Amino acid sequence: MARAAAVLVVSGVLVAIAGATGVAATAAPASTRAGGPLRLAAEQQPAPPRGCQYRSRTTSVRSGPAGRRRVALTFDDGPTSYTSRILDLLEGERVPATFFVVGRNVAGREDLLLRMLRNGDMIANHSYTHVDLSKASAAALRQIDDTQDAIEAATGFTPCLLRPPYGRTSRKLLGALARRHLTGTLWSVNPRDFLRPGTAAISQRVLDGVRHGSIILAHDGGGDRSQTVAALPSIIATLKARGYTFVTVTELLGLRVTR
């Protein structure tokens, strides 16, 4: 009786080795099967970034330059189970995004953060437990520092952007961010998707609000985000049809990424 074939994975390619005959059959890489997004083999991918440049002259931003038809899609409160679904969509459309990460959500989801960096997305700080940072108390500053530490430990990447939860900020907080080489990042388009107003409403609010240089706020955590996921294809397709290019917040602001 012929022995069962062994299966070997080499650089993402499945190779079946027949035990009885020694004949090998090679299957197509997973990235090219079933319409999956094109993914480079590990040895072909650029090294993931290690950090990004701090925007020293501006400690808080709401949008990027208006001179070019570019927008930045951002997601708050992850990573969660919805994050992988969003990444699937973004990768399939070759759209980068910026993820403002809650520190306590990192443990056990390190693979999602590494996936972001390897595929051109940007990771940023959104506090450790999603609390108001505006008083810049010692406890608030620990929230910032602990999230930086969690992201660095998981990925080797040091963020240069922070979005204060609820958009609540203050001069004292901005001073603390400057000392930590973090640029406060708010938004110019808010579809209020966290209230789950419906897929069509989320999509229409984004499309109505976008201008050149817009920073779009959306959520991949903090609750049921199925409506946000469902709205993304329409948002992306329509903005592409209007001639917009999607970029990360760092690219929108002209900040250098270090490797």
N, C-alpha and C positions, 0 to 999 in steps of 0.2 A: 504494500500500500504506500502511495506517495506521501512524503512528509508534507505538513502544512507549510505554506509559503511564509517566509519571514518578511517583515516590512521594515524598511529603513528610511529615515527622513534625512536627506542631505540638502542643506541650504534651502529648506522650504519645499523640496520636491519629494514626493513619495516614490520610493523605489521598491517594487515587490521582487524578492529573490526566491525563485522556485527552489525548494529544497531538493527535489528529486532530479531536476535536470540542470540546475545551475543557470537557467535562463532568467535574465532580469527584464522586467517590464517597467517602464517609467510613465507615471501619470502626470497630467498637466498640473502645474502649480495651483494651489488653492486660489490664488489671487486672480487666476484667469478663468476659473470655472464658475458656472452659474451667474455670470455677469458681475462677479465681485469686483471691487475697486482695484485698480492696478497698484501693487505694492512692490517696492524694490526689495531684492534680497538684502539681508543684513549687511553683507560686505559691500554693497553698492550704495547704501544710504549714507548721507553726510553725517558726521558726528553730531549728536544732539547738542544743543547750546548749553553753556555752563552759567550764563548770566546775561544781563542786558544793561545798557547804559542808563544812568539816572539823568532825568531832565532837570538840571540844576537851577535853571532860571525860572522854572514854573513848577510850583508844588501841587497844583491841582488843575485838571483839564476836564472839559465836557465834550469836546469834539476835536477833530483834527483840522488841518488847513482846508479851506473851501475851494481852493483853486483847481482841484483834480476830482474826477468822478470816482472816488474811492469811499468805502464804508468799512467799519469794523464791527463784526458780529461778536457779542460777548455773552457769557453765561455765568450766572452766579449760583453759589450754594452747593455745588457738587464737591467731589464726584459722588454719583449715586448710580443706581441701576439704569437710570435714563441716559447717563453720560455715554455709555457704549453705543446706544441707539443713535444718539446725536453724532457721535464720531463716525459711525457707519455712513450716515447721510453726508456728512461733510467730506469724507474721503471719497465717496462716490462722485461728488460734484467738484472735487478738488478745490474746496473752499476752506481756508484757514480761519480759526477763531481764537479768541482769548478767553480762558477759563479762570474766573476768580474763585479760588478754592477755599473752602472752610477746612481749617486744619484738622479738626477731629474726624473728618471724613476720609482722611488720607490712608490711615492704617487699613490694610487689606485690599486697597484699590491702587496700590503703587503702579500696577501694570497699566492702568488707564492714564496715569500721568506720564509715564514713559512713552506710551503710544502717542499722546499729544505732541510731545517734543520731537519724536522721531518723524512725525508727519507734518511738521511745520506750524503747529499751533503754539500759542504762548500760554504760560501759567502765571497767575498772579495771586496776591494775598487778599483774603476776604475775612480775616480774623479767625480765631480758633473755634469759637462756639457761636458766631453770628450775634455779637452784642454791639451796642452803641459805643463807639470809640471816642466820641467827640470831646469828652472831658479830659482825655489823654491822661487818665490816672495811672498809677503804677500797675493796676490790674489790667487796664486797657492796653498798656504797652507790652505787658506779658502776652496778651492775646496776639499781638502783631509778631513778637519775637518767636513765640512758640510755633506759629504757623510757618514762618520763614524756616525754622529748624525742621519742621515736619516735611516740608517740600524738599529741602536740601537733602535730608536723610533718604528720602524716597527716590530722588532723581539725580542728585548732584547739581541741580540747577538752583540759582539764587534769583528770586523775582526782583524786579525793579518797579513794579506797579502794585498799588493797593487800592481797593475800592472799599470805602467805609460802609458797613451795613446800614441800610435804610437811607443811604446818601447823607448821613449826618456827619458833619465835619465842623471844624473850628480852627481858628488861627493857631491855638496851642497844639492841636493835632497835626496840622500841616508842618509846624516846626519840628515836631517829633518825627514825622515822616522824612523831612529833609535830612535830619541827622542820621537816619537809617538808609539814606539814598533810595527812597521810595517816592514815586510820583503818584499823588492822589488822582484817581481816575473815576469820574462820574459818568454821565451819559447825556445824550441829546434826544434819543428816541426811546420812549418807555411805553410798550404796549400793555403794561400791567398784566402780563400773562400769569403772574402768581395768583391772581384772582380767578383764573380759569373762566374767562368770558366767552369762550368758544373759539374753535380753530379759525373760523372766518374773521372774527373780530381781531384776533391777534395778528393775523396776516395783514388785514386792512389797516390797522393802526400803524404797523411798521411801514407799510408802503406809503401811507399818507404823510408820515413824519420824516422820511429820509431826505436828506440834502447832501451835497458834496461834503465829505469829511465827517459824516455822522458816526456816532458811537451808539450802537443798538444794544439795549439791555434786554436780556432774556434769562431764563432760569433752567438749570438742569438738576436742581435739587430743591429741598424745602417743601416737598409735597408731590402730589400727582402732576407730572409734567407731560402727560400724554398729548394734551392739546398743543403744547409748544412743539413737541416732536412732529405732530401732524401738520403744523403750520409751516415748518421750515421749507419743504419742497417748493411751495408756492412763493414764499418770500425770496428764496434764492433764484428761482427761475425768472421771476418778474424783474428783480433788480439786475440780473444779468442781461435780460432783454432790453432794459433801459440803458445799458452800457456801463453799469457799475462794476468795479473790481473789488473783490473782498480781500482785505488785508488784516493782519493782527494790529492791535493797538500800538505796539512798539513800531511797526512799520508805518502806520498812519502818522505817528508823531516824529518819525525820522530818527528813532533811537537805534543805536548799533547793538547787535546781538553778538556776544562773545562765545567762542568755542574752545 
